Amino acid sequence: MVRAGVTLERLTRAGAELADEVGFDQVTVSALARQFDVKVASLYSHLKNSQELKTRITLFALEELADRVAAALAGRAGKDALAAFADAYRGYAAEHPGRYAAARLRLDPETAAASAGVRHAQMTRAILRGYDLAEEDETHAVRMLGSVFHGYISLEASGGFSHTAVDPQQSWTWIVDSLDTLLRGRAAC
């Protein structure tokens, strides 16, 4: 019998919190069972396996991050929108490292198409419309922004910038400013 109060939603949220504490790769049904003080078998009435748990955490993180980015973008355009977008991702990654890692999990095409990942792509393209890029350049720009932001966030999280006296925030601002300049320079004629 499943302990009262254990729901799929509570398991997903607890899994997301656990990911932030111990790392997304360490989240398992067994670890979650220990948190709820139940037997692993009792959680299988809610979850098929650890992969389903990880997928649910990923979907939760994508939704949560999309909501945060949408709120940051409200009423902004151009460079202000680009900076708000970048800062929202960086802030989320710092605040929720396990959830941020979960948001990078590769989903099957059907699950991905129904996820908030679609909203992320739409928001990125909405920002890029303000730069008047040629349609064929938008995909390149989406990939560039994702690569630069994720790369910086990953290096910062692993301590990659702790070896110099230059404040990582100064570099972040410089990068966002440079991306803005680059995107404005690529505007369609």
ChimeraX attribute file (.defattr): number of C-alpha atoms within 10 A of each C-alpha:
attribute: neighborCount
match mode: 1-to-1
recipient: residues
	/A:1	9
	/A:2	14
	/A:3	12
	/A:4	6
	/A:5	9
	/A:6	14
	/A:7	15
	/A:8	15
	/A:9	13
	/A:10	12
	/A:11	23
	/A:12	23
	/A:13	16
	/A:14	16
	/A:15	26
	/A:16	27
	/A:17	19
	/A:18	20
	/A:19	24
	/A:20	21
	/A:21	15
	/A:22	12
	/A:23	18
	/A:24	24
	/A:25	11
	/A:26	12
	/A:27	23
	/A:28	18
	/A:29	24
	/A:30	16
	/A:31	14
	/A:32	21
	/A:33	17
	/A:34	11
	/A:35	13
	/A:36	17
	/A:37	10
	/A:38	16
	/A:39	16
	/A:40	16
	/A:41	14
	/A:42	14
	/A:43	23
	/A:44	14
	/A:45	12
	/A:46	16
	/A:47	18
	/A:48	11
	/A:49	13
	/A:50	15
	/A:51	13
	/A:52	14
	/A:53	22
	/A:54	23
	/A:55	19
	/A:56	21
	/A:57	28
	/A:58	28
	/A:59	24
	/A:60	22
	/A:61	26
	/A:62	23
	/A:63	18
	/A:64	15
	/A:65	25
	/A:66	21
	/A:67	16
	/A:68	16
	/A:69	23
	/A:70	16
	/A:71	13
	/A:72	19
	/A:73	20
	/A:74	10
	/A:75	9
	/A:76	14
	/A:77	17
	/A:78	16
	/A:79	20
	/A:80	16
	/A:81	22
	/A:82	22
	/A:83	21
	/A:84	20
	/A:85	23
	/A:86	22
	/A:87	18
	/A:88	21
	/A:89	21
	/A:90	22
	/A:91	14
	/A:92	17
	/A:93	21
	/A:94	17
	/A:95	12
	/A:96	20
	/A:97	24
	/A:98	26
	/A:99	29
	/A:100	26
	/A:101	18
	/A:102	25
	/A:103	25
	/A:104	13
	/A:105	14
	/A:106	11
	/A:107	15
	/A:108	9
	/A:109	9
	/A:110	8
	/A:111	13
	/A:112	13
	/A:113	12
	/A:114	11
	/A:115	17
	/A:116	22
	/A:117	22
	/A:118	14
	/A:119	19
	/A:120	19
	/A:121	14
	/A:122	12
	/A:123	18
	/A:124	22
	/A:125	16
	/A:126	15
	/A:127	20
	/A:128	26
	/A:129	16
	/A:130	16
	/A:131	22
	/A:132	16
	/A:133	18
	/A:134	14
	/A:135	11
	/A:136	8
	/A:137	15
	/A:138	17
	/A:139	14
	/A:140	11
	/A:141	19
	/A:142	15
	/A:143	12
	/A:144	13
	/A:145	16
	/A:146	16
	/A:147	12
	/A:148	15
	/A:149	19
	/A:150	18
	/A:151	12
	/A:152	19
	/A:153	21
	/A:154	17
	/A:155	12
	/A:156	15
	/A:157	15
	/A:158	10
	/A:159	9
	/A:160	13
	/A:161	15
	/A:162	13
	/A:163	7
	/A:164	8
	/A:165	7
	/A:166	10
	/A:167	10
	/A:168	15
	/A:169	9
	/A:170	9
	/A:171	13
	/A:172	18
	/A:173	14
	/A:174	12
	/A:175	16
	/A:176	21
	/A:177	15
	/A:178	12
	/A:179	19
	/A:180	18
	/A:181	13
	/A:182	13
	/A:183	19
	/A:184	17
	/A:185	11
	/A:186	15
	/A:187	15
	/A:188	11
	/A:189	6
